[in-house]
Amino acid sequence: MPESLLTAIIALVAVVVGVRLGRRRARPRPASPDTQPDTPPVLFDDLPVGVFRSTLDGEHLLYANTSLAHLFGWPDAGAMIEGQTPRDLYASPTARDDILQRLQQAGEMTTDVIHLQRPGHAQRACILHLRIDNAMKTIEGWVMDVTELDHRKEGLRDAHRFLQNVVDALPCPLFFKDMNGAYTLFNHAFSDMLGLTPENLQGKNADDIAPPDLAAVYHSMDQALLDAKGPASQRYESAFTTPHGLRHVLFDKATVVDDEGTARGLVGIITDITGRKQAEDALRRVEARIRALVHNASDGFFSVTPEGYITESNPAMCKLLGLKVAPSSGERGELTCVAPDDDEASDANRAQNILNLPDMFAEGREAWDAALHRLGTGAPPAPFEVRVRRDDGQTVWLSLALWPVDSVPEEDGPPPAVEGMAHDITAHKLAEMDLTRRIVTDPLTGLFNRAHMEDMLPRMLTRAAEDGRTLGLLFIDLDGFKAVNDTYGHAVGDTLLQQVAGRLRRRLRHTDIAIRLGGDEFAVLLWDVAGKEAVERIGAGILSIMAPAFTCTDIPCSVSASIGASLYPQHADDAPSLLRLADEAMYRAKAEGKNRMAFAGPSRAGD
């Protein structure tokens, strides 16, 4: 039964019964159960509520209408009056005493729902409206059966308790606001987050629990949902201080609508994203530190496409390449390199002229392609060395390391994006080259030394054998050098040796190699020489360049040369034999008068 109808019936019954019974109180009536009251009008029997009069002590029922009798399972009112003791109708033994005490104080009252029961029958939920007549020692009133309504209310209470248990089991704070913005349903996670008890939170709104600025934001967001005039949802972030500290949260809210689509309130779920925010802040700080380190690093860092186009770099990389840094662009302030003569053109024009790193390699793109292929096979990155020719004409040596970015490259294919680091090893390479030069070079003349020849000659013979080429060896000893050295001193002798080495360089082919064996002995390796006649022409040329006088301090001095020659494969096929045969031929040239060339003895072919 709807509560509005129940209220109307209660009011009507109170008026009718009250007027009728009030009038009857004015009449003399007996003060004992034996006294029979006047019979009430038939109107009482037609009422949908029970009407009664009983003795004050509750031992006797003086009047009951048909509705009351049927309510408690009696066939008619007379049977109920004869067989029912009013006190025995109360399901609780103390209920009537409590009501009587209150009634004696107030004279008239309406009870809350109370449970009445005829012994052996089902309980009924009822509302009583009572008046006491102390003079007549009676109680009169009416009884309304609200059992069905009470069951419905209990069902609603059970449903509410079930719903409350469900929402309390949810780990995320959850709430429901009515159309006035009051929190009428929420779970423990919500009240715990706010540091309030459920009793202190019930019926409150945002103004009661949030600072004014946040409350204004929440009201504005709520109103935006309600203005949608139907189902609507929203998501937004917020931050507020709780007993647990500052919390960053994500609100997911939606309107609750009835069958007609009319909004009845708002439901919301709060997700605590404080940890995520802290992680994001920490990540941003780490990224900022890394970017600061990269920006100020002495090594070059860069990002490139698989084709080698530089898309981002730090200032050190630009400096290594002899380029200038382009103005920062993008929200993270990426840098890139531009040519030194690039003006302040637009970013679009600069992007069209993006620099290609492997195109600057002195040896070409082979090293770059090999490094990308290695990455494509999933092998770990391996640094490689390259020479870079800069636009300013300088050549620098760089050690490059590449690694793929973000995703795993496809099998046997280049990675989708590449990052790298460049370390300047120019000083190291120059020192290494200088050390190598010192190891293989004669410090006085700048020619290769004996150790280098002994290392190189076997390898040249192996290559000559593979390619079917002829190799010539000249063994040279200067004639008259000892006299110059003894007469003018070692300093002059050294100057003379340097001049001899210079004349040898100018006379030989670019494929020939001049060597100082020690003292005044020299050697020449002739690569891919045509034969004995060609060697003779080269030897004659060497003798001729020795003819002009040399400059020994301020006076001219002269030396000549005795030359011994041997050929591979005609005379020998190993380095020691070729050296020995050329040395023997040189001594034979000296014995024959000096300033001449002699060949090794008869060749293996019988020449």
C-alpha positions in Angstrom: 0.0 0.0 0.0 1.5 3.4 -0.9 2.6 5.5 2.0 0.5 8.5 0.8 -2.7 6.4 0.8 -1.8 5.0 4.2 -1.4 8.5 5.6 -4.7 9.5 4.3 -6.5 6.5 5.8 -4.9 7.1 9.2 -6.1 10.7 9.1 -9.6 9.7 8.1 -9.9 6.9 10.7 -8.5 9.1 13.4 -11.2 11.7 12.7 -14.1 9.3 12.4 -13.2 7.1 15.3 -12.1 9.9 17.5 -15.4 11.9 16.9 -17.6 8.9 17.5 -15.8 7.5 20.5 -15.3 11.0 21.9 -19.0 11.6 21.8 -19.6 8.3 23.6 -17.3 9.3 26.4 -19.7 12.0 27.4 -22.4 9.3 28.1 -22.4 7.5 31.4 -21.0 4.0 30.9 -20.2 1.2 33.3 -16.8 0.9 34.8 -16.8 -2.9 34.8 -16.5 -5.5 32.1 -20.1 -6.5 32.8 -21.3 -3.1 31.6 -22.5 -3.4 28.0 -21.7 -0.3 25.9 -24.1 1.1 23.4 -23.7 -0.5 20.0 -21.5 1.6 17.7 -23.0 2.6 14.4 -22.7 0.2 11.5 -20.1 2.6 10.1 -17.4 1.1 12.3 -18.0 -2.4 10.9 -17.6 -1.0 7.4 -14.2 0.6 8.1 -11.1 -1.1 6.6 -9.3 -0.8 10.0 -10.1 -2.6 13.3 -11.9 -0.6 16.0 -11.9 -1.6 19.6 -12.6 -0.7 23.2 -10.9 -2.6 26.1 -10.5 -2.4 29.8 -7.5 -0.5 31.1 -5.9 -3.6 32.5 -6.2 -5.4 29.1 -8.1 -8.4 30.4 -11.4 -7.8 28.6 -12.4 -6.7 25.1 -15.5 -4.5 25.4 -16.0 -3.8 21.7 -14.5 -5.0 18.4 -15.6 -4.5 14.8 -15.7 -7.1 12.1 -12.4 -5.8 10.5 -10.6 -6.3 13.8 -12.0 -9.8 14.2 -11.1 -10.9 10.8 -7.6 -9.4 11.2 -6.9 -11.9 14.0 -8.7 -14.9 12.5 -12.0 -14.7 14.4 -15.2 -15.5 12.5 -17.0 -12.4 13.8 -16.7 -9.6 16.4 -18.8 -11.4 19.0 -16.5 -14.5 18.9 -13.5 -12.3 19.4 -15.0 -10.3 22.3 -15.8 -13.6 24.0 -12.6 -15.4 23.3 -9.8 -12.8 23.1 -7.9 -11.2 25.9 -6.4 -7.9 24.6 -3.2 -8.3 26.5 -2.4 -11.6 24.8 -2.4 -10.0 21.4 1.0 -8.4 21.9 3.9 -10.5 20.4 6.3 -8.9 22.9 5.4 -9.4 26.6 6.5 -5.9 27.5 5.1 -4.0 24.5 1.6 -3.3 26.1 3.1 -2.1 29.4 5.4 0.3 27.5 2.5 1.6 25.4 0.2 2.0 28.5 2.9 4.0 30.3 3.3 6.4 27.4 -0.5 6.5 26.9 -1.1 7.5 30.5 1.4 10.3 30.1 0.1 11.6 26.8 -3.6 10.6 26.9 -3.5 9.8 23.2 -0.9 8.4 20.8 -0.2 6.7 17.6 2.4 3.9 17.7 5.1 2.9 15.4 4.7 -0.4 13.6 4.1 -3.0 16.3 3.6 -6.8 16.0 0.3 -8.3 17.2 -0.5 -12.0 17.2 -3.4 -14.2 18.2 -1.8 -17.2 19.8 -1.3 -19.9 17.3 -1.8 -17.5 14.3 0.6 -15.5 12.2 2.0 -12.2 13.4 0.6 -9.0 11.9 2.4 -5.7 11.6 0.0 -3.0 12.8 -0.2 0.7 13.6 -2.3 1.6 16.7 -4.0 4.9 17.4 -5.1 4.9 21.2 -6.9 7.1 23.7 -7.1 6.4 27.4 -10.2 7.2 29.5 -9.0 7.1 33.1 -12.4 7.9 34.5 -14.0 4.9 32.7 -10.8 2.8 33.0 -10.9 2.0 29.3 -8.7 2.2 26.2 -10.3 2.8 22.8 -8.8 3.2 19.4 -8.2 1.6 16.0 -5.8 -0.9 14.5 -4.4 -0.7 11.0 -2.9 -3.8 9.4 0.4 -2.7 7.6 1.8 -6.2 7.3 2.1 -6.1 3.5 3.7 -2.6 3.6 6.0 -3.7 6.4 7.1 -6.7 4.3 7.8 -4.4 1.4 9.7 -2.0 3.6 11.7 -5.0 5.0 12.3 -6.1 1.5 13.6 -2.7 0.6 15.7 -2.7 3.7 17.1 -6.1 2.8 17.8 -4.9 -0.7 19.5 -1.8 0.7 21.6 -3.9 3.1 22.5 -6.3 0.2 23.4 -3.3 -2.0 25.5 -1.8 0.8 27.3 -5.0 1.3 28.1 -5.2 -2.4 29.4 -1.7 -2.7 31.4 -2.1 0.6 33.1 -5.1 -1.0 34.4 -2.9 -3.8 38.0 -1.8 -3.3 37.4 1.5 -5.2 35.6 4.4 -3.5 32.0 4.5 -4.8 29.2 7.0 -4.1 25.7 8.0 -5.2 24.4 11.6 -5.0 20.8 12.6 -5.1 19.6 15.5 -7.1 20.4 17.9 -4.3 24.0 16.7 -4.4 23.8 14.8 -1.1 25.7 11.5 -0.6 23.0 9.0 0.2 24.8 5.8 -0.7 28.6 5.1 -0.5 30.9 2.4 0.5 33.5 2.1 3.2 36.4 2.8 0.8 34.8 6.2 0.1 34.3 7.2 3.7 37.7 5.9 4.7 39.4 7.9 1.9 37.7 11.1 3.3 38.5 10.1 6.9 34.8 10.3 7.9 32.5 7.8 9.5 29.5 6.7 7.4 27.2 8.5 10.0 29.0 11.8 9.5 29.0 11.5 5.8 25.4 10.5 5.2 23.4 13.3 3.6 26.4 15.6 3.3 27.3 17.3 0.0 30.6 18.5 -1.6 30.4 21.8 0.3 30.5 19.9 3.6 33.6 17.8 2.8 35.7 19.7 0.3 37.4 23.1 0.2 35.4 25.8 -1.5 37.5 25.7 -4.7 37.2 22.0 -5.1 33.5 22.0 -4.2 32.9 24.5 -6.9 34.7 22.3 -9.4 32.6 19.2 -8.4 29.3 21.1 -8.5 30.3 22.4 -12.0 31.1 18.9 -13.3 27.9 17.5 -11.7 25.8 20.2 -13.3 27.4 19.4 -16.7 26.2 15.8 -16.4 22.7 16.8 -15.3 22.4 19.4 -18.2 22.8 16.5 -20.6 19.1 15.7 -20.0 19.6 11.9 -20.1 22.2 9.3 -19.7 25.7 10.9 -19.6 29.1 10.2 -18.2 32.4 12.0 -17.6 35.9 11.4 -16.6 38.4 13.8 -15.0 41.3 14.0 -12.7 41.5 15.8 -9.4 43.7 16.1 -6.4 42.9 16.7 -2.7 44.3 16.3 0.7 43.1 13.4 2.8 44.1 12.0 6.2 46.4 9.8 4.2 48.1 12.7 2.5 47.7 14.3 -1.0 46.0 11.9 -3.3 45.6 12.1 -7.1 42.4 10.5 -8.2 40.4 9.8 -11.4 36.6 10.4 -11.3 34.3 8.3 -13.5 30.7 9.6 -13.0 27.4 9.0 -14.8 23.8 10.0 -14.4 21.2 7.6 -12.9 18.0 7.9 -14.8 14.5 6.3 -14.4 12.5 4.5 -17.1 11.4 7.9 -18.6 15.1 9.0 -18.9 14.8 11.5 -16.1 17.9 12.0 -14.0 17.5 10.8 -10.4 21.1 11.4 -9.2 24.7 10.7 -10.0 26.9 7.6 -9.4 30.7 7.8 -9.3 33.7 5.7 -8.9 37.1 7.1 -7.7 40.3 5.5 -8.8 43.4 6.4 -6.8 46.2 7.2 -9.3 48.6 8.7 -6.8 51.1 5.9 -7.5 50.8 6.3 -11.2 51.3 10.1 -10.9 54.3 9.6 -8.7 55.7 7.1 -11.2 55.1 9.5 -14.0 56.7 12.4 -12.1 59.7 10.2 -11.3 60.0 9.1 -15.0 59.8 12.8 -16.1 62.6 13.6 -13.6 64.7 10.7 -14.8 64.1 11.8 -18.5 65.1 15.3 -17.6 68.3 14.2 -16.0 69.1 11.9 -18.9 68.4 14.6 -21.4 70.6 17.0 -19.3 73.4 14.4 -19.3 73.1 13.7 -23.0 72.9 17.4 -23.8 76.1 18.2 -21.9 77.9 15.0 -22.7 81.2 15.1 -24.5 80.3 12.1 -26.6 77.8 12.4 -29.4 74.3 11.0 -29.1 71.9 10.8 -32.1 68.8 9.3 -33.5 68.7 8.2 -37.1 66.5 6.5 -39.6 67.7 3.1 -40.9 68.8 5.0 -44.0 71.1 7.1 -41.8 69.3 10.4 -41.8 69.9 12.3 -38.5 66.6 13.2 -36.8 67.9 14.2 -33.4 71.3 14.8 -31.9 73.1 16.5 -29.0 75.5 19.4 -29.4 78.5 17.2 -29.1 77.5 15.2 -32.1 77.1 18.3 -34.2 80.6 19.4 -33.1 82.1 16.0 -33.9 80.7 16.3 -37.5 81.8 19.9 -37.9 78.2 21.1 -38.0 76.1 23.6 -36.1 73.2 22.9 -33.8 69.7 23.8 -35.2 67.3 25.7 -32.9 65.4 23.5 -30.5 62.0 22.3 -31.8 59.2 20.3 -30.3 57.9 20.1 -26.7 61.0 18.2 -25.6 63.4 20.6 -27.2 65.0 18.1 -29.7 68.2 19.2 -31.3 69.6 18.3 -34.7 72.6 19.2 -36.8 72.6 21.5 -39.9 75.3 22.4 -42.3 77.6 25.3 -41.2 76.4 27.4 -44.1 72.7 26.7 -43.4 70.9 30.0 -42.7 68.0 30.4 -40.3 65.6 28.7 -42.7 62.3 27.3 -41.7 62.0 24.0 -40.0 60.2 22.6 -43.1 63.1 23.6 -45.4 65.7 22.3 -42.9 63.9 19.0 -42.7 64.2 18.6 -46.5 68.0 18.9 -46.2 68.4 16.5 -43.3 71.9 15.2 -43.0 72.9 11.6 -43.8 75.5 10.2 -41.5 76.9 7.3 -43.5 77.3 9.5 -46.5 80.1 11.3 -44.6 82.1 8.1 -44.1 85.4 8.2 -45.9 85.3 4.4 -46.7 81.6 4.5 -47.8 78.5 3.0 -46.4 79.8 -0.6 -46.0 80.4 -0.3 -42.2 76.9 1.2 -41.7 75.1 -1.5 -43.7 77.1 -4.2 -41.8 76.1 -2.7 -38.4 72.4 -2.5 -39.4 72.5 -6.1 -40.7 73.9 -7.2 -37.4 71.1 -5.5 -35.5 68.6 -7.1 -37.9 69.8 -10.5 -36.9 69.2 -9.8 -33.2 72.9 -9.8 -32.4 74.0 -7.5 -29.6 75.3 -4.1 -30.7 79.0 -4.0 -31.5 81.0 -0.7 -31.8 82.7 0.0 -35.1 85.2 2.6 -36.3 84.8 4.9 -39.2 86.6 7.9 -40.7 84.4 10.9 -41.2 85.2 13.6 -43.7 83.8 16.9 -42.4 82.6 19.8 -44.5 85.5 21.9 -43.1 88.0 19.5 -44.8 89.1 17.8 -41.6 89.0 14.0 -41.1 88.1 12.6 -37.7 87.9 9.0 -36.5 84.7 8.0 -34.6 83.8 4.9 -32.7 80.0 4.3 -33.3 77.6 2.1 -31.4 74.1 1.6 -32.7 71.0 0.0 -31.1 67.4 -0.5 -32.2 64.7 1.7 -30.6 61.3 0.6 -29.1 60.5 -2.5 -31.1 62.2 -5.8 -32.0 63.4 -5.6 -35.6 62.0 -8.0 -38.1 64.1 -11.0 -39.0 66.9 -10.2 -41.5 65.6 -6.7 -41.7 66.7 -3.3 -40.4 65.2 -1.9 -37.2 62.5 0.6 -37.6 64.5 3.3 -35.7 68.0 3.5 -34.6 69.9 5.4 -31.8 73.6 5.7 -31.4 76.6 7.1 -29.6 79.7 8.5 -31.2 83.1 8.7 -29.4 85.9 10.7 -30.9 88.9 8.4 -31.2 90.9 10.7 -33.6 93.7 11.3 -31.1 93.9 7.6 -30.3 94.0 6.6 -34.0 96.7 9.3 -34.8 98.7 8.0 -31.9 98.2 4.4 -33.1 99.2 5.4 -36.6 102.2 7.2 -35.4 103.2 4.2 -33.3 102.7 2.0 -36.3 104.8 4.3 -38.4 107.5 4.3 -35.9 107.5 0.6 -35.8 107.7 0.0 -39.5 109.5 3.2 -40.6 113.1 4.3 -40.5 113.2 7.4 -38.4 116.0 9.1 -40.3 114.8 8.7 -43.9 111.1 8.1 -43.5 111.3 4.9 -45.6 110.1 1.5 -44.4 112.6 -0.4 -42.3 114.0 -3.9 -42.5 111.4 -5.3 -40.0 108.6 -4.1 -42.1 110.1 -5.6 -45.3 110.6 -8.9 -43.6 107.0 -8.9 -42.6 105.6 -7.6 -45.9 107.8 -9.6 -48.4 106.3 -13.0 -47.6 102.8 -11.6 -47.9 103.6 -10.0 -51.3 105.0 -13.3 -52.5 101.8 -15.1 -51.5 99.7 -12.6 -53.3 101.9 -12.7 -56.4 101.6 -16.5 -56.4 97.8 -16.3 -56.2 97.6 -13.6 -59.0 100.4 -14.9 -61.2 102.4 -11.8 -61.0 106.2 -11.1 -61.0 108.0 -9.5 -58.0 111.4 -7.8 -58.2 113.8 -7.1 -55.4 116.7 -4.6 -55.6 119.5 -4.6 -53.0 121.3 -1.2 -53.0 124.6 -0.3 -51.4 126.0 3.3 -51.7 129.5 3.6 -53.1 131.7 6.2 -51.4 129.4 6.9 -48.4 132.0 5.8 -45.8 134.4 8.5 -47.1 131.8 11.2 -46.8 130.7 10.1 -43.4 134.4 9.9 -42.1 135.3 13.2 -43.6 132.3 15.4 -42.7 130.9 13.5 -39.7 127.7 11.6 -39.0 125.4 14.6 -39.2 126.5 15.2 -42.8 126.2 11.5 -43.5 122.6 11.5 -42.2 121.8 14.4 -44.4 123.2 12.5 -47.4 121.1 9.5 -46.6 118.0 11.6 -46.4 118.7 13.1 -49.9 119.3 9.6 -51.3 115.9 8.4 -49.9 114.2 11.5 -51.4 115.6 10.7 -54.9 114.5 7.1 -54.6 110.9 8.1 -53.8 110.7 10.4 -56.8 112.1 7.8 -59.2 110.0 4.7 -58.2 106.5 3.8 -59.3 103.6 4.3 -56.9 103.4 0.5 -56.6 107.1 0.1 -55.6 108.3 0.2 -52.0 111.6 1.7 -50.9 113.2 0.4 -47.7 116.3 1.4 -45.7 117.9 -1.8 -44.4 120.4 0.0 -42.2 123.6 2.1 -42.6 123.9 2.9 -46.3 122.0 -0.1 -47.5 118.6 0.2 -49.2 116.1 -2.1 -50.9 113.3 -1.7 -53.4 110.3 -4.1 -53.8 109.0 -3.9 -57.4 105.4 -5.1 -57.5 104.0 -6.7 -60.7 107.1 -5.9 -62.8 107.1 -6.9 -66.4 110.4 -8.9 -66.4 114.1 -8.6 -66.4 114.2 -5.8 -68.9 111.8 -3.7 -66.9 113.9 -4.3 -63.8 117.0 -3.2 -65.7 115.3 0.0 -66.8 114.3 0.8 -63.2 117.9 0.0 -62.0 119.4 2.2 -64.6 117.1 5.0 -63.6 118.2 4.7 -60.0 121.8 4.8 -61.0 121.2 7.9 -63.1 119.5 9.8 -60.2 122.6 9.1 -58.0 124.9 10.8 -60.5 124.3 14.5 -59.7 126.3 15.7 -56.7 124.5 15.9 -53.3 124.7 18.8 -50.9 126.9 18.0 -47.9 126.7 21.2 -45.7 128.0 23.9 -48.0 130.0 21.7 -50.3 128.9 19.2 -52.9 129.7 15.5 -52.4 129.1 12.5 -54.6 128.1 8.9 -54.1 127.1 6.1 -56.5 125.2 2.9 -56.0 125.9 -0.8 -56.5 122.6 -2.7 -57.1 121.8 -6.4 -57.0 118.5 -7.7 -58.4 116.5 -10.9 -58.0 113.1 -11.9 -59.4 110.2 -14.1 -58.3 109.5 -16.6 -59.6 112.5 -16.8 -62.0 115.2 -16.9 -59.3 113.5 -18.0 -56.1 110.0 -18.4 -54.6 110.7 -17.5 -50.9 111.8 -14.4 -49.2 115.1 -15.5 -47.7 116.3 -16.9 -51.0 115.4 -13.7 -52.9 117.1 -11.5 -50.3 120.2 -13.7 -50.4 120.4 -13.8 -54.2 119.9 -10.0 -54.4 122.6 -9.4 -51.8 125.1 -11.7 -53.6 124.3 -9.9 -56.9 125.0 -6.5 -55.2 128.4 -7.7 -54.0 129.2 -8.9 -57.5 128.3 -5.4 -58.9 130.7 -3.8 -56.5 133.4 -6.3 -57.4 132.8 -5.5 -61.1 133.6 -1.8 -60.6 130.7 -0.3 -58.7 128.0 2.2 -60.0 126.3 -0.7 -61.8 123.5 -3.3 -61.4 124.0 -7.1 -61.5 121.3 -9.8 -61.6 121.2 -12.9 -59.5 122.8 -16.0 -61.0 121.1 -18.2 -63.6 117.4 -18.5 -62.9 115.6 -21.7 -62.0 114.4 -21.9 -65.6 118.0 -21.9 -66.9 118.3 -18.2 -67.9 
